[in-house]
Amino acid sequence: MSKALFNKVSEKDIEYLEKVVGSRNVSTEEADIITNAIDASSITFHKPEVVVWPDNAEQIIKILEYANRVRIPVYPRGGGTSNVGTVPLYGGMVVSLRKMNKICEIDEENMIVRVEPGVIYDALNKKLEKFRTIFFLQIHRVVLHVLLVGWWPQMLRVVGL
Ligand SMILES: Cc1cc2nc3c(=O)[nH]c(=O)nc-3n(C[C@H](O)[C@H](O)[C@H](O)COP(=O)(O)OP(=O)(O)OC[C@H]3O[C@@H](n4cnc5c(N)ncnc54)[C@H](O)[C@@H]3O)c2cc1C
């Protein structure tokens, strides 16, 4: 893939994003840009141009439709604890899922939970205590604060899928 395939984020793009998620949930501040330019691997550093924090699926749909239309690359971001260098290689937009942290449903009988993508292990496991069970990847104190969803795409990348 080439950088030439993508456009830079413009003022007009920022205005659109602010309309969708509110101006408090869009940032081009250096502190936000830098913290989203690295992950736990520390092997690569690539800055996004903008970071957004949606809090529902409808907002994500609007963001993705727009980004696709204006050709801005999008990187979903969970806890940023991946250790394989999953950072914004082509600039563009980080969509942070931290605000989408609801545990929607616990189906005890079938042992299924339905969560939003920003739920962290620790929060889920606290909810599961009363059922005397845990979500399994509880291997390290830091991992308790890892977001659930980022783990899966990261592992697909590790095994080369
Ligand atoms: C101390 C430590 C120990 C670890 N031990 C293990 C281990 O034993 N086994 C193991 O498998 N892993 C381990 N990991 C890695 C672990 O898998 C990752 O830290 C974690 O799963 C990444 O989740 P994240 O939410 O921080 O994702 P991020 O780092 O934010 O993202 C990782 C990737 O997933 C993508 N992504 C994130 N959210 C979404 C989403 N909602 N939809 C689509 N794509 C998304 C991102 O774009 C990125 O490509 C360890 C990490 C640490 C720091």
The ligand as a Gaussian input file, in Angstrom:
#p B3LYP/6-31G(d) Opt

LIG

0 1
 C        2.494000      -7.010000      29.691000
 C        1.801000      -7.595000      28.473000
 C        1.651000      -8.952000      28.381000
 C        1.027000      -9.506000      27.264000
 N        0.879000     -10.856000      27.195000
 C        0.225000     -11.410000      26.177000
 C       -0.007000     -12.826000      26.112000
 O        0.400000     -13.585000      26.972000
 N       -0.698000     -13.321000      25.074000
 C       -1.168000     -12.513000      24.108000
 O       -1.805000     -13.002000      23.198000
 N       -0.960000     -11.182000      24.122000
 C       -0.283000     -10.625000      25.140000
 N       -0.086000      -9.277000      25.166000
 C       -0.542000      -8.486000      24.041000
 C       -2.004000      -8.272000      24.129000
 O       -2.600000      -9.162000      23.234000
 C       -2.273000      -6.860000      23.745000
 O       -1.712000      -6.014000      24.730000
 C       -3.753000      -6.530000      23.703000
 O       -4.538000      -7.582000      23.328000
 C       -3.981000      -5.420000      22.733000
 O       -5.227000      -4.875000      23.039000
 P       -5.439000      -3.318000      22.957000
 O       -6.879000      -3.086000      23.240000
 O       -4.435000      -2.583000      23.797000
 O       -5.194000      -3.090000      21.397000
 P       -4.387000      -1.968000      20.627000
 O       -2.939000      -2.063000      20.988000
 O       -5.046000      -0.655000      20.836000
 O       -4.651000      -2.457000      19.143000
 C       -4.074000      -3.649000      18.651000
 C       -4.551000      -3.829000      17.205000
 O       -5.942000      -4.105000      17.184000
 C       -6.644000      -3.130000      16.404000
 N       -7.909000      -2.888000      17.112000
 C       -8.067000      -2.427000      18.380000
 N       -9.375000      -2.366000      18.690000
 C      -10.053000      -2.794000      17.594000
 C      -11.437000      -2.948000      17.265000
 N      -12.403000      -2.671000      18.143000
 N      -11.754000      -3.407000      16.039000
 C      -10.809000      -3.708000      15.145000
 N       -9.476000      -3.581000      15.372000
 C       -9.117000      -3.135000      16.594000
 C       -5.735000      -1.928000      16.355000
 O       -5.953000      -1.137000      15.177000
 C       -4.378000      -2.585000      16.325000
 O       -4.061000      -3.015000      15.023000
 C        0.546000      -8.689000      26.232000
 C        0.696000      -7.295000      26.343000
 C        1.315000      -6.749000      27.451000
 C        1.458000      -5.252000      27.533000

